[in-house]
Amino acid sequence: MQTIIHTKNGNVITELIVDGILLKNAQDFLDIAANCPSRNIILHKENILPDFFNLKTKIAGDVLQKASNYRIRIGIVGDFKNIYSKKLRDFIYESNKTEEILFQEKVE
């Protein structure tokens, strides 16, 4: 696993780059957070289990709850333009408003 440390507006942000799936469930998120040097984490879409993006599995909701409970911000970087699920589009929109989980096309 490679980590890249970014600083933006005085905040330290840890970007994790791995081959394969890193985040499969809420416990994986807690393990990631416990081993990160910052409370702001960037993950790439391809490193997240595709079921995360199927809201029926409740993985995304569980991760969001853990992020909120532990005051950890998570950025998910990837292509979210061609999402056909209205519920997922709404989830992404609402998440981006709270800024606890941000969905972005690229690291800025």
N, C-alpha and C positions, 0 to 999 in steps of 0.2 A: 504494500500500500504506500502510495506517495501522498504526502501532505504539502499543501502550499498555504502559506500564511499571508493573508491580505490584511491591510489596514484601511478602513474607510471611516471617515468622520470620527476618528479616535477609537473605533471599535475593531477588535481583532477578530478575524473571520478565518476559520480553518476549512480549506477545500480538500476533500478526500477524493483521490483518484485511484481506482482499483480496476483490475480485470475481473469481470464477473459480477455476481449479485452480492451486495453488501448488506442491504436492508430487506429482510423478509417479514419482520413483525415488530411489535412494540419493544420486545426484549432486546432485539438487535439494536434498535434505536438507543435504548438505555445504555447498552454496552459501548456503542459508538460515542455517545455523549460523555460517558465516564472516562474514556481514553483520549478525549480531545483537549487540547490546551485552551480552548475558548468555548464560550456559550453560544457562539454563532457558527453554524456548520453548513457547508455547501456540499450537496450530493448531486451526482449526475443521474438523470433519469434511467440510463441503461444499467445502473448499479442498484436499482430498486426492483424488487419482484413485481412483475406486471400486475399481479393481483392487487397490489397497493392501489392501482388506478381503477379497480372495479370496486365501487363503494359498497356493494353488497357484502364484500368480505369483511368490512369494518376495520381493515388494517390501517387505512389512512386516518380514520377517526381516532383509533387507539393511539397512533403516533402523535397526532395533533394534541390529544389529551395529555400525553406524557410531556410533550414539548411545553405545553401551557403550565402543567404542574411544576416542572423543574425550571421554568423560565429560560428555555433554550429556543433559540431561533434557528430555523432550518430553511435553507434555500435549495430548491430542486431545479436543476438546470437541464433544459432539454427542449424539444420541439413539442409544443402543446397546441399548435394551430389547427390540426385536423382531428379534433376531439368531437365525436358524434354524440356522446352522452350528454344530455342537458344537465343531468345531476352533477356530473364531473365538471363540466364547464362552470356551473354555479358554485361548486365547492372551491374550485381554483379562484374564481372571482372573489368569493367571501374570504378565503384564506389570505389572499393578497391584500385585502383591506385591513386585516388584523395585524399583518406583518409578523405573525408567529411562524407560519409556513409560507414562503414566497415561491411562486413558480415563475421562473424567468427563462428566456430563450438562451441567454449567455451570461457568463460571469461579467459583471460590470464593476 
